[in-house]
Amino acid sequence: MGREQIEEKIGYTFCDENLLTEALTHPSTGHGRQGPSEYERMEFLGDAVLELAVSAKLYSKHPGANEGELTKMRAAIVSRRHLADLAARLGLGEHVVMSSRLESSGGRTSGSILGNTLESIIGAVMLDAGFETAYRVAVGLLQESIDNSCPTRSMNPKGDLQELLQAVNGEPPVYHVRQVRTMPAHFVATAVWDGREIGTGEGSGKHKAEIAAAKAALEVLRVKRGWAEDL
């Protein structure tokens, strides 16, 4: 995936290509050692843009939520883990320029580096086109998570389901995914645990379908009395 594909993934084309290059150049390379790292400076900007964008969207989406609930939802969406997962799905790790030492120690799959790189790219967008454009790109990347936000709902349904089920018998759920349409792509996933189907969901990608299946399973399990014995 080259520069054009990264731009397509994030929904923005840079006027100054050097900004994207800087945003992908990890300080471990020693680039800019005569002064502060532009990667880290852009990360600082991107972090602020993401927090404000998510805050504004959550404020509008949940008029009945209090400050604590809004803060918790925002923290989940802009968490390092969540941003790292998003960056991994965008394939950013393979394009980060880093030292050979960092690469050999797993830098391309590091959650902190992936999350930081996504923030750095958002910061680069702001420098290239201003806050409004950076805001739009940030919202576009996180819209699904914002749409799925709820004061009492987790941002990690697959993790919650696994934790819940493994507490019963140590077995995690598995997901059976099939593609039901190619243009546009559409998938159906079924969460299976202990040989039983416990939730089904759909989505435009395999990951989205699995998340939907996990949500469906959680909804059933959390309202069903004695569910572990009945499954």
C-alpha positions in Angstrom: 0.0 0.0 0.0 1.6 3.3 -1.1 0.9 6.9 -0.3 -2.2 7.1 -2.6 -3.7 4.1 -0.8 -3.1 5.6 2.6 -4.8 8.7 1.4 -7.7 6.7 0.1 -8.0 4.8 3.4 -8.2 8.0 5.5 -10.3 10.0 3.0 -7.8 12.8 2.4 -5.2 13.7 -0.3 -2.3 15.7 0.9 -1.2 18.9 -0.9 2.2 18.7 0.8 3.3 15.1 0.5 6.2 15.9 2.9 3.8 16.2 5.8 2.6 12.7 5.3 6.2 11.5 5.1 7.0 13.3 8.4 3.9 11.8 10.0 5.1 8.3 9.1 8.7 8.8 10.2 9.2 7.5 13.7 11.8 9.4 15.9 13.8 6.1 16.3 15.3 6.9 12.9 17.1 9.9 14.3 15.5 12.1 11.7 15.3 15.7 12.9 17.7 15.0 15.8 18.8 18.6 15.6 15.4 19.5 16.9 12.2 18.1 18.2 10.6 15.2 16.2 7.9 16.3 13.8 6.3 12.9 14.2 5.8 13.6 17.9 4.7 17.2 17.4 2.1 16.1 14.8 1.0 13.4 17.2 0.4 16.1 19.8 -1.9 18.0 17.4 -3.7 14.8 16.2 -4.5 13.8 19.7 -6.1 17.1 20.4 -8.1 17.0 17.1 -9.4 13.4 17.8 -10.4 14.3 21.4 -12.3 17.4 20.3 -14.0 15.7 17.3 -15.2 12.8 19.4 -16.3 15.0 22.2 -18.4 17.2 19.9 -20.0 14.2 18.2 -20.8 12.4 21.5 -22.2 15.6 23.0 -24.7 15.9 20.1 -25.5 12.1 19.9 -26.2 11.7 23.7 -28.1 14.7 25.0 -29.1 12.8 28.1 -25.6 11.6 29.0 -23.8 13.3 31.9 -20.2 14.5 31.9 -18.9 11.2 33.4 -20.6 9.1 30.8 -19.4 11.3 28.0 -15.9 11.1 29.3 -16.0 7.4 29.6 -17.3 7.0 26.0 -14.7 9.3 24.7 -11.9 7.6 26.6 -12.9 4.3 25.0 -13.0 5.6 21.5 -9.7 7.5 21.6 -7.9 4.9 23.7 -4.5 3.7 22.6 -5.9 0.2 22.1 -8.8 1.4 20.0 -6.7 3.7 17.8 -4.1 0.9 17.4 -6.8 -1.5 16.2 -8.0 1.1 13.7 -4.5 1.8 12.5 -3.8 -1.9 12.1 -6.9 -2.3 10.0 -5.8 0.6 7.8 -2.4 -1.1 7.4 -0.4 1.8 8.7 2.2 -0.3 10.5 4.0 -1.5 7.3 4.5 2.1 6.2 6.1 3.6 9.3 9.7 4.5 8.8 11.6 3.3 11.8 15.0 2.1 13.0 16.0 -1.5 12.1 16.3 -2.2 15.8 12.8 -1.1 16.6 11.5 -3.0 13.6 13.2 -6.2 14.7 11.6 -5.9 18.2 8.1 -5.8 16.8 7.7 -2.1 16.2 5.4 -2.5 13.2 2.8 -4.2 15.3 3.3 -2.2 18.5 0.0 -0.8 19.8 1.6 2.4 21.0 3.4 3.0 17.7 0.3 2.3 15.6 -1.9 4.6 17.8 0.7 7.3 17.8 1.1 7.1 14.0 -2.7 7.5 13.5 -2.6 10.6 15.7 0.4 11.9 13.8 -1.4 11.6 10.5 -4.4 13.5 11.8 -2.0 16.2 12.9 -0.4 16.3 9.5 -3.8 16.7 7.9 -4.5 19.7 10.2 -1.2 21.3 9.1 -1.9 20.6 5.5 -5.5 21.8 5.3 -6.6 23.2 8.7 -8.8 22.2 11.6 -12.1 21.7 9.8 -10.6 19.2 7.4 -8.7 17.4 10.1 -12.0 17.3 12.1 -13.8 15.8 9.1 -11.1 13.1 8.6 -11.1 12.2 12.3 -14.8 11.8 12.4 -14.8 9.8 9.2 -12.3 7.3 10.7 -14.2 7.0 14.0 -17.8 7.4 12.9 -18.6 3.7 13.4 -17.4 3.8 16.9 -19.2 7.0 17.6 -22.4 5.5 16.2 -22.0 2.5 18.3 -21.3 4.5 21.5 -23.7 4.2 24.4 -23.3 5.3 28.1 -23.5 1.7 29.2 -22.1 -0.1 26.1 -18.5 -1.2 25.7 -16.3 -0.2 22.8 -14.9 -3.8 22.7 -17.8 -6.2 22.4 -15.6 -9.1 21.1 -13.3 -8.7 24.2 -16.3 -8.5 26.6 -17.9 -11.6 25.1 -14.6 -13.6 25.3 -14.1 -12.5 28.9 -17.7 -13.5 29.8 -17.5 -16.9 28.2 -14.1 -17.9 29.3 -15.1 -17.2 32.9 -17.7 -20.1 32.5 -15.5 -22.9 31.0 -12.3 -21.4 29.8 -13.4 -21.6 26.1 -13.4 -18.4 23.9 -16.0 -17.9 21.2 -15.1 -18.5 17.6 -16.5 -16.7 14.6 -17.7 -18.3 11.4 -17.8 -15.6 8.6 -19.2 -15.9 5.1 -19.4 -13.4 2.4 -23.0 -13.0 1.1 -22.4 -10.3 -1.5 -19.4 -9.0 -3.3 -20.5 -5.6 -4.8 -20.7 -4.0 -2.4 -19.0 -6.4 0.0 -21.2 -7.8 2.7 -20.5 -10.4 5.3 -22.4 -12.4 7.9 -20.7 -13.7 11.0 -21.9 -16.2 13.6 -20.4 -16.4 17.1 -20.1 -20.0 18.2 -19.3 -21.1 21.7 -19.1 -24.6 23.1 -20.5 -25.9 19.8 -23.6 -23.6 19.9 -24.5 -20.5 17.9 -25.0 -17.6 20.3 -25.1 -14.5 18.0 -25.2 -13.5 14.4 -24.3 -10.1 12.9 -23.7 -8.5 9.5 -21.3 -5.9 8.2 -19.4 -4.5 5.2 -16.3 -6.3 6.3 -15.3 -9.4 8.2 -14.3 -7.5 11.3 -17.5 -5.4 11.4 -19.6 -8.6 11.0 -17.8 -10.2 13.9 -18.3 -7.2 16.1 -22.0 -7.2 15.2 -22.2 -10.9 16.1 -20.5 -10.3 19.5 -22.9 -7.5 20.2 -25.9 -9.7 19.4 -24.6 -12.5 21.7 -24.0 -10.1 24.5 -27.5 -8.7 24.3 -28.9 -12.2 24.6 -26.6 -13.4 27.3 -27.0 -10.3 29.5 -30.8 -10.6 29.7 -31.1 -14.3 29.8 -31.4 -15.9 33.3 -29.2 -18.9 33.8 -27.9 -18.6 30.3 -24.8 -20.7 30.9 -26.8 -23.7 31.8 -29.4 -23.2 29.1 -27.0 -22.8 26.1 
